[in-house]
């Protein structure tokens, strides 16, 4: 398949700038892969699609306010620093993106928080990418949480607010490490999760820390030549036992988002069960692909030519997905991270 087959034009008015309130009041399109039937629902209706013994798999990663604004030493030029990931905690070394990059060179220092926090540029990685070392200020995450802004994607054309620290986060977020939210999880509320458990649905928690590269469009027409950026993930013993029990019982394994799908499909045994796993995955899922673990997928309506859209197409089928997206635009569904839900069964 070619990348150009996954292009579409999205009206700007359909790109959601704010989340639904309450979260589970968002629109949900349900696509049946076998029949091609499409239903229009509210996300809270998802309860009706589960049976006792089914397994819901969620990503408990937590987004941190990774966008910092500082000043360059001597010149006081304003520099934006987007923290991507911590490379060596003991040495306080991070991968970052700087803007404007032309003003930031190896050896420069950028100061934050009334000069109490600074980072020194120690290497160039890409045109805008840098490796930096922070000074020793103790718990850097505590400072970042206080001075940083949530790293909303560029297509949300507004400045982040303090409210985004709550809304650009799932209700089950726990382990700090992401610079992008697992958006499919944004539709869940704590009461809805409780109702699922009361129905006999098991919930497995895995962790995959999502990098900012999730927003990068694929730029090669031949999909076999695209290389994913690696992301760290963990699937512990409890999650493995929960998922494998559902598989053994012929129950549904419902992945909440592409990050969950990638982690599960990166941990498959020859018996078509999953294993305890931790490490880095660069697994790129695109059509055609045979899913071995995931039997249903909760996702959003994603940007054209994105790896997220390609994974959805691998699960739903390319033609079915494109029809669904076309219908979603006619329905004026809300697209992208803060947008509506797409449930593929």
N, C-alpha and C positions, 0 to 999 in steps of 0.2 A: 504494500500500500504506500501511497505517496502523501506527503504532508499537505499538499494543496487540497486533498479531498476532505480536510478537516477545517476548512476556512468558512467563516460566515461573518456577516456584518451585523454588529450589535448596536441598536440605537442607544445613545448615551443615557437617555432617560431611564433605561432599564438596568443600569449599573447601580446597585444599591449602595447608598452612602451611609446608611444606618441600619441596624438589625431590626427584626420584628420584635414587638413588645406586646405581650410576653413572647418568649422565644418560640414556644410550640404553637403559636398562632400563625406561623408562616405557611404560605401555600406549599403543597407537596404534590408533585406529579408522580404517579405510580405507573411504571411501564412493566407489563408482563412480557418477558422475553419469548415465551412459547407461543402465545396467541397474538402478540402485537397490540393487545388492548391497552388503552391509556385511560387512567382515571384521574380526576381532579379532586384533591382532598386537602384538608388541613393537616399539618404535621402531627398534631395530637391524635389523629386517626390512625397513626402507625401502630398503635396498641392492638388494633383489630387484625393485624397481619402476622401476629406472633402466636405460637402455640406453646404449651408447657414443654419444657426441655430444650427449646431453641436457645441459641447462644448469641448474645450481642457483644461484639468486641469493640472496645473503645480505646482511644489513644489518650493517655493521661498526661501528655506533655504540657508544659506551662510556658506561655509566651512571656518573655520579659521585655520591659520598655527599652529596646535596644538602640533607639535613635537618640544620640547625644549631640548637643550643640556647644562648641567650644571656640576658643580663640588661639590662633597661632602665636607662638612666642615672638617677641620683638615687634612684629607688624600689627598684632591684634586683629588680623584678618579673620572673619567668621568662617568656621569650618564645621561642616556636618559630618559626624562619624556614625556609621551604622555598624554596630557590632554583629558579626556573623556567627562566630563560635570561639569558645575558649580552647586554645591549643594546649597550653601547659599551665595548669592552675598554680602550681608551685612557683613558676617564674612569671606569672601574670601576663602571659603572652596570648594575644588574640588575633584572629583574622578579622579585618574590617573593610568597609568601603568608605572612601572619603569623597567629599564634594565641597568645593571644586578641587578636583584632583591635581590640576596643573600647579597649584600652590603648595602642594604637600610633597616633600622630598625626604629621602633617608636622612636621619639625623635631626629633623624638625621635631619640636615638641608642641603638643596641643593641650591647652589647659581648660579645665572645667571646674564647676562648683567653687567659684571664687578662688581659683588657683590651688585648691587643696588636692585636686585630682588632676593628673596629667598622664599623657601617653607619649612615648617616643617612637618615631617611625624607624623600624629596623630592617624592613625589606619591602620591595615592590612585588606584587603577585600578578595583578592584571593592570589594565589601564587605569582603573579606579580602585583596585584592591591594594591593600597594604597589610603588612604584619606589624603589630605594635606591641610595646611592653609598657604596662602601667606601673606607676609607682606603688609602693606598698602602703595601702591605706586600710588594711584589715579586710573586712567583708565587703568586697567590691560590689556584690549583687545588691547589698542594702543601699549603697550610694546610687547605683544605677536605677533602682526602683524609685528612689526619691527624685532624681533629676532627669531621668530619661522620658522619652515619649514612646508610645506604642508604635511599632513599625508597620503602620497601615500600608497596604500596597499602593503604588502610584496611581492606579486607576480610580481610587477613591479620592476625588478632587476636593479635598478639604484638609485642614490641619487637624491632627489628633487632639483630643481633649482628655481630661482626667477620667471622664466617663468611659472612654475606650479601654482603660485599664481593667474595667469590669466586663464590658460588653465584648471586647475582642479577646475573649477567654471562655473556654468551656466551663460548665459547672463542675466538671470532674477533673479539672486541671490540677496537677500535683507536683510534677517533677520539672524544674526549671531547665530550659534548654532550647526552646523554639523561638524563631524570629518571624514565624507565620503561624496563624492559628489553624488547627485541623477543622476547617470550616463546616464540615458535615456535622460535627459535634455541637455546633452553636445552637442547633434547634432543640436540644434536649433541656428539660428542666428537671430539678430534683424530684418534684412530685411525679412526673412522667416516668422517670427511672424507677421510682418506688412502685408505681402501678405495674410496670413490666415485671419486677421481681415478685410482686404479689401474684402475678399470673403464672409464675413458675419459670420465667425466663432467667437464665443464668447470665451474668455479666462478667466478661473477662477483660482485664486491664492490661494493655501492653503499652510500651513507650517507644515512640519514634520522634526524635527532635527534628523539626522541619526547618530547612534552610531557606534563605531568601531566594535561592535559585529556583524555587518552585514557581516563581513568577516569570522566569525567563522563557520566552517562546522558543520552540524548537526551530532551528535555522538551517536544517538540511532537508532537502526534498526526499532523500532516501532514508527512511526511518531506521534502517539497520545501522546507519552510521552515526546516530545520535548517542552521546555519552551522558549519562546522568551524573550529577554531583552526588557524592556519597553522603549518607545521613546515618547518624548513630541510632541504634534501636536495641531494645531489650524485651525478651519474652521470658517471663519467669516460670517456675515450676507450676504455680497455682493456675496461671493462665493456660499453660499447656494442658493440664489435666482437665480444665473446664471445657476448652475447645475440643479436645480429643473425645471427651465423653459425649458431646453433642454429635460429633462425626460418627462415633460408634453406634449411637442410637438413631442414626439416619435423620437427625434433626437439622434445622437450618442454622448455618453459621453466617451471621449478618455483620458485615464489616462497616463500621462507621467511618467512611472516608477512604481516600486512596492511600493515605499513609498506613492505615491498618492493613489494607489489602496487600500493599508492598511488603510489609513486615511479615505477614502470615505466609505469603507466597515465596518469601525468601528463606523460609524455615521448614520446608516440606521434606518429610522422610519418604523413602521408597514405598512405604505402606500407605501413603496418602494421609498420614497424620502429621502433626507438627512436633518440633523438638524444642527443648530449652535452647535459647539462642541469645547472643549479644554480640554486637560488633557494628560494622558499617555495611550498608547496602547501597548499591548503585543500580539495583534492578529496575529496568525500564520495561514497562508493560504496555504493549500496543497491539492492535489487531494484526494477525490472528493470534490469540493466546488462549490456552486451555487452563482455566482456574482449577486448582486442585483442592483448595480449602474453602474459599469464599463461595457461598451459594446465593447470597443476596447482598446488594450494595446500596448503602445510603450515601448520597453525594450531593453536590450542588451543580448549578449550571456554570460551566467553566469557560475561561477565555479561549478564543479560537487558536488552534495550533499549539495548545499547551499540553504538557505531559499529563495533566489532570484529565483533560478532555479525551486524550488518547486512551488512557486506562479505562475510562467510562465506556468508550467505544469498543474496547476489547471485551468488556463484560456484556454490554447490551447488544453488540452488533453495530457495525458502522451505519448501515442504512436506517436501522431503527433509532439510533441515537440522533442522526441528523433530522429525522422526522419529528422526534420529540423536541429537539431544540427549536425547530421551526414553529411547532405548536406552542411552545413556551413563550416565544416572542409574540405570537398572536394573542395569547392570554395575558400578555404584559406581566409575565413573571419577573421577579427580581433576580438579577444575575450576579455571579461572582461571590466573593467571600462573605459579605453580609446579606447575600441573597437567599432565595427560596431553595427548597429541598427537592431532590430527584431520587426516587426510590425505585431501584431496578430489581425486580423479583423473577 
